[in-house]
Amino acid sequence: FVEKTPKASRNHASPRKRKRDRSRSRSITPPPQLPLYQLNNARNLVRQALAVAPRTPSPVQSTDDSTDTSDLNPELAKIAEEVRARTLAAKSAPEQGGGPEFVTIKVRWRPHPLNEAGKKHVWAFKMKRHDTFQDLFEEVADLAAVLVDHLVVSHDGKRLFSSGTPHGLRIWAEGELEACDQNTWDYIRAHRHQQPPKAGQSSEHSPSPERNSDAESEAESTGGDTLKLVLRSAATEENINLTVRPTTTCGAIVKAFLKAAGLSDQYSVTSKTKRAGKAMPQLMIDGDKMADNVEISEADLDDGDLVEVVGL
């Protein structure tokens, strides 16, 4: 006999009842995927309810000009045919052009003007016309034992970059560049209007009488204002001093320079003695070439300024 008491009933309760009810998390079951035809029917019903007009098809442009059946005037038809032929020729013709495929580039190494032990070198490279100067810059830097970042290459007094090409410089078959390091470039740019010092040159040194040009004699004979210039080039070892008038043309100064340097027989002085392939050199001031008929006074130079002669 078991007394029915709360304690006794709790002790003799079923094990399932003695277990604490566990909480169950609710999960959401996604609805079943609708068939495609039901989705299309639903879209059609929505379009009909909103009265959305269907989108018009985009026009298709025909790229074939031969299917053009429009009647043109004979003259207009001829012009249209010429334009079509030029367009096809431009598309078919390669962009690479402007001269021979391979060009020869000569690079002249310029040491620092204050470096007495510095030596000048000339290196020749052969490259394709439309290739960049990247490989040339690296080879010149290796030959000169300088870093590529410290290398400066110029053409006619203007600095070049490795992304340039011979075709961009309008070089036909041969071209000449000048290379130096960054310190030399900065020094030359800062002293481009001054005569560079030379080792062993005394202050009493003056140019020999053979260096006096026709322009100098003309200036001294006529009197008036005169201007002393120091001319240099890649073909002469020493600088040449000339005394000119402000009204003297750049072409006359170039002729006087060639005569003083002993190079007048190699370049055409008159039309009768002009040689094929030999163009007259030019004066370069601040990176700009001066025309032969321009007076030297337009360059705004001072007495004793340094002027480059390029094209030798």
C-alpha positions in Angstrom: 0.0 0.0 0.0 1.4 3.2 -1.0 0.1 6.4 0.5 -0.9 8.9 -2.2 1.0 11.8 -1.1 2.5 14.5 -3.3 6.0 13.3 -2.5 5.2 9.7 -3.3 3.4 10.6 -6.5 6.4 12.7 -7.6 8.8 9.8 -6.9 6.7 7.3 -8.7 6.1 9.5 -11.7 7.0 8.4 -15.2 10.6 9.0 -16.3 9.4 10.9 -19.3 7.5 13.3 -17.1 10.5 13.7 -14.8 12.6 14.9 -17.7 12.6 18.6 -18.3 10.9 19.7 -21.4 13.5 20.9 -23.9 12.9 24.0 -26.0 13.0 23.4 -29.8 14.2 26.1 -32.2 11.8 27.0 -34.9 13.0 26.5 -38.5 11.6 28.1 -41.6 11.2 25.8 -44.5 11.5 27.6 -47.9 8.5 27.4 -50.2 8.8 25.1 -53.1 10.2 26.6 -56.3 7.6 27.6 -58.8 7.7 26.3 -62.3 8.9 28.6 -65.0 5.6 28.7 -66.9 3.9 29.9 -63.7 6.4 32.7 -63.4 5.9 33.7 -67.0 2.1 33.7 -66.5 2.5 35.9 -63.4 4.7 38.4 -65.3 2.2 38.6 -68.2 -0.7 39.2 -65.7 1.3 42.0 -64.1 2.1 43.6 -67.5 -1.5 43.4 -68.5 -2.7 44.9 -65.2 -0.2 47.8 -65.4 -0.6 48.2 -69.2 3.2 48.4 -69.8 3.9 48.7 -73.5 6.5 46.3 -74.9 10.0 47.7 -75.7 10.7 48.4 -79.3 13.6 46.5 -80.8 16.8 48.5 -81.2 17.7 49.4 -84.8 20.5 47.4 -86.3 23.1 49.3 -88.3 24.5 47.6 -91.3 28.3 47.8 -91.6 28.3 46.6 -95.2 28.3 49.6 -97.5 28.0 47.4 -100.5 24.3 46.9 -99.7 23.5 50.6 -100.1 21.0 50.8 -102.9 20.5 54.5 -102.8 20.9 56.3 -106.1 23.7 58.9 -106.1 24.8 61.4 -108.6 27.7 60.0 -110.6 30.1 62.6 -109.3 29.0 61.9 -105.7 29.2 58.2 -106.3 32.8 58.6 -107.5 33.7 60.6 -104.4 32.0 58.1 -102.1 34.0 55.3 -103.8 37.3 57.2 -103.4 36.5 57.7 -99.7 35.7 54.0 -99.3 38.9 53.0 -101.0 41.0 55.3 -98.8 39.3 54.0 -95.7 40.0 50.4 -96.6 43.6 51.3 -97.5 44.1 53.0 -94.2 42.7 50.0 -92.3 44.8 47.5 -94.2 48.0 49.5 -94.2 50.2 49.0 -91.1 50.8 52.0 -88.9 54.6 51.2 -88.9 56.1 53.5 -91.5 58.2 56.6 -92.0 61.5 55.0 -93.1 63.6 51.9 -92.9 62.7 49.3 -90.3 66.1 49.4 -88.6 68.0 52.6 -87.6 71.4 53.2 -86.3 71.7 55.3 -83.1 75.0 56.8 -82.0 75.2 57.8 -78.4 78.0 60.2 -77.3 78.9 60.1 -73.7 79.6 63.5 -72.2 81.7 63.6 -69.0 81.3 66.4 -66.4 83.1 69.6 -67.6 85.0 69.8 -64.3 86.2 66.2 -64.5 89.6 66.4 -66.0 89.9 62.6 -66.1 86.6 62.1 -67.8 86.7 60.5 -71.3 84.3 60.9 -74.1 82.9 57.8 -75.7 80.7 57.0 -78.7 78.6 53.9 -78.8 76.5 52.7 -81.7 73.3 50.8 -81.4 71.0 49.2 -84.0 67.3 49.1 -83.2 63.9 49.1 -84.8 62.3 52.3 -85.8 59.2 52.0 -83.6 60.8 50.3 -80.6 61.2 52.4 -77.4 64.6 53.5 -76.0 64.1 51.4 -72.9 66.8 48.8 -73.9 69.1 51.5 -75.2 68.9 53.4 -71.9 69.8 50.2 -70.0 72.7 49.4 -72.2 74.1 52.9 -72.1 73.8 52.9 -68.3 75.7 49.7 -68.1 78.5 51.0 -70.4 78.8 54.2 -68.5 78.6 52.5 -65.1 75.7 54.7 -63.9 72.2 53.9 -62.7 69.4 54.1 -65.2 67.5 56.5 -63.0 70.6 58.9 -63.0 71.0 58.7 -66.8 70.0 61.6 -69.0 69.8 61.2 -72.8 69.2 64.3 -75.0 68.6 65.0 -78.6 69.3 68.5 -80.0 69.5 69.8 -76.5 66.1 68.4 -75.4 65.9 65.6 -72.9 64.5 62.2 -74.0 62.7 59.5 -72.0 62.8 55.8 -72.4 59.2 55.8 -73.8 60.3 57.7 -76.9 61.0 56.1 -80.3 63.3 56.9 -83.2 60.3 57.5 -85.3 59.0 60.1 -82.9 62.3 62.0 -83.3 61.9 61.8 -87.1 65.1 59.9 -87.4 65.4 58.3 -90.9 68.3 55.8 -91.0 70.9 57.3 -88.5 70.6 59.5 -85.5 72.8 60.9 -82.8 72.0 61.2 -79.1 74.0 62.7 -76.2 74.1 61.0 -72.8 75.4 62.1 -69.4 74.6 61.7 -65.7 72.1 63.8 -63.8 74.7 65.9 -62.1 76.4 66.8 -65.5 73.0 67.6 -67.0 72.1 70.0 -64.2 75.5 71.6 -64.3 75.3 72.2 -68.1 71.8 73.6 -67.9 72.9 75.9 -65.1 75.9 77.1 -67.0 74.6 76.9 -70.6 75.3 80.6 -71.2 78.8 80.5 -69.7 82.0 79.3 -71.2 83.0 76.1 -69.3 86.4 76.2 -67.6 89.3 74.2 -69.1 92.2 72.7 -67.3 95.4 74.6 -67.9 93.7 77.6 -69.6 95.1 80.9 -68.3 93.1 84.1 -68.0 95.5 85.7 -70.6 94.6 83.1 -73.2 92.9 84.6 -76.2 91.8 83.1 -79.5 94.3 83.1 -82.3 93.9 85.5 -85.3 92.8 82.6 -87.5 89.7 82.3 -85.2 88.4 85.8 -86.1 85.5 85.5 -88.5 84.0 87.6 -91.2 81.3 88.7 -88.9 83.8 89.8 -86.3 85.7 91.9 -88.9 82.5 93.4 -90.1 81.4 94.3 -86.6 84.8 96.0 -85.8 84.9 97.8 -89.1 81.4 99.2 -88.9 81.5 100.0 -85.2 78.5 100.3 -83.0 77.2 97.8 -80.6 78.9 94.4 -80.7 78.3 91.1 -79.0 80.8 88.4 -78.1 79.6 84.8 -78.3 81.3 81.6 -77.4 80.3 78.8 -79.9 80.9 75.1 -79.4 79.9 71.9 -81.2 80.4 68.2 -81.1 82.8 68.3 -84.0 85.2 70.8 -82.4 87.5 70.2 -79.5 87.8 73.9 -78.5 85.3 76.7 -78.3 85.4 79.4 -80.8 84.9 83.1 -79.9 83.1 85.4 -82.3 82.3 89.0 -82.2 79.1 89.9 -84.0 76.6 92.7 -84.3 73.1 92.4 -83.0 71.8 92.6 -86.6 74.0 89.7 -87.8 71.9 86.7 -88.9 72.3 83.3 -87.5 73.2 81.9 -90.9 76.1 84.3 -91.2 77.3 83.3 -87.7 77.2 79.6 -88.7 79.2 80.3 -91.8 81.8 82.2 -89.8 82.0 79.4 -87.3 82.6 76.8 -90.0 85.3 79.0 -91.6 87.0 79.5 -88.2 86.8 75.7 -87.4 88.1 74.8 -90.9 84.9 72.9 -91.8 83.6 75.3 -94.5 84.7 72.9 -97.3 82.6 70.1 -95.9 79.3 72.1 -95.9 77.6 74.0 -98.5 78.2 77.8 -98.3 76.6 78.8 -101.5 74.1 77.1 -103.8 76.8 76.4 -106.4 78.9 74.3 -104.0 75.9 72.6 -102.3 76.4 68.9 -101.8 73.6 66.4 -101.6 73.0 65.1 -98.1 75.0 67.8 -96.4 72.6 70.3 -94.7 73.9 73.4 -93.1 74.3 73.4 -89.3 72.2 75.7 -87.1 72.5 77.6 -83.9 70.6 76.2 -80.9 69.7 78.5 -78.0 67.8 77.1 -75.0 66.9 74.0 -76.9 65.4 75.9 -79.9 67.0 75.9 -83.4 67.4 79.3 -84.9 66.5 79.9 -88.5 69.3 81.3 -90.8 67.5 84.5 -91.5 66.8 85.4 -87.9 68.9 88.1 -86.3 70.9 87.2 -83.3 69.4 90.0 -81.3 66.1 88.2 -81.2 67.7 85.5 -79.0 68.2 88.0 -76.2 71.8 86.9 -75.4 74.3 88.6 -73.2 77.9 89.3 -73.8 79.9 86.1 -73.4 77.0 83.6 -73.7 77.6 80.1 -74.8 75.8 79.0 -78.0 75.5 75.4 -79.4 76.1 74.6 -83.1 74.1 71.5 -84.0 73.9 69.5 -87.2 77.6 68.8 -87.7 
